Amino acid sequence: MADINDDQIIETMTEDGEVVQFRLFDIIEFEEKEYALLLPVEDEDDDDAEIVLMRLVKEEDDYLFETIDDDDEFDRVSEYIESLEEADDEE
């Protein structure tokens, strides 16, 4: 389970039990689902750091960050995000 706090730092656990901290970069809605764009805290000063994309699911008062295991879903969401970036660049 992940926790969203005032600093927008997310702690999530890997399959190996390692706790990883992310800074919440943005939340987007696509195909009636929400997705979080996360930047690993350890890499946030690195200009080449990669953004992590996870599905955001609300359960009662908590938010859960889920890995997107479906390659097709991941590709569709990634393409949508890229189209948003391109639209921003054109403006």
C-alpha positions in Angstrom: 0.0 0.0 0.0 1.3 3.5 -0.8 0.6 6.7 1.1 0.1 10.2 -0.4 1.2 12.9 2.1 1.6 16.6 2.0 5.0 16.5 0.4 3.7 14.2 -2.3 6.3 11.6 -1.5 5.0 8.1 -2.1 6.5 5.0 -0.5 5.9 1.7 -2.2 7.3 -1.7 -1.7 8.9 -3.8 -4.4 8.3 -7.5 -4.8 11.6 -8.0 -2.9 10.3 -6.1 0.1 12.5 -3.0 -0.6 10.9 0.3 0.2 11.2 2.9 -2.7 10.3 6.5 -2.4 8.8 8.5 -5.3 7.8 12.1 -5.7 4.4 12.4 -7.3 5.0 14.2 -10.6 1.4 14.2 -12.0 -1.8 12.2 -12.2 -3.6 11.8 -15.5 -6.9 10.2 -16.3 -7.2 7.9 -19.3 -9.9 5.5 -20.3 -11.7 6.1 -17.1 -8.7 5.1 -15.0 -6.1 7.2 -13.2 -2.4 6.9 -13.6 0.4 8.4 -11.6 3.7 9.7 -13.0 6.3 9.2 -10.4 10.0 10.3 -10.1 12.3 8.2 -7.9 13.4 10.5 -5.0 17.0 9.1 -5.4 17.0 10.3 -9.0 15.2 13.6 -8.8 18.4 15.7 -9.3 19.3 13.6 -12.4 18.2 15.3 -15.6 18.1 11.9 -17.3 15.9 10.2 -14.6 13.1 8.2 -15.9 9.5 8.8 -14.8 7.7 5.7 -13.5 4.1 5.1 -14.7 1.7 3.3 -12.3 -2.0 2.7 -12.2 -3.6 4.6 -9.3 -6.5 2.9 -7.6 -8.6 4.4 -4.7 -9.7 1.9 -2.1 -11.9 3.6 0.6 -9.6 6.4 2.0 -6.3 5.0 0.6 -4.7 5.1 -2.8 -2.9 2.1 -4.1 -0.2 2.3 -6.8 -0.2 -0.8 -9.0 2.3 -1.9 -11.6 0.8 -2.0 -15.1 1.5 -5.6 -16.1 -0.5 -5.5 -19.4 1.9 -4.3 -22.1 -1.0 -3.1 -24.3 -2.4 -1.0 -21.5 1.0 0.4 -20.7 1.7 1.3 -24.4 -1.7 3.0 -24.8 -1.2 5.1 -21.7 2.4 6.0 -22.7 1.2 7.1 -26.1 -1.5 9.2 -24.6 1.0 10.9 -22.3 3.4 11.5 -25.2 0.5 13.1 -27.2 -0.2 15.4 -24.2 3.5 16.4 -24.1 3.5 17.1 -27.9 0.3 19.2 -27.5 2.0 21.2 -24.8 5.1 21.7 -26.9 3.0 23.1 -29.8 1.3 25.7 -27.6 
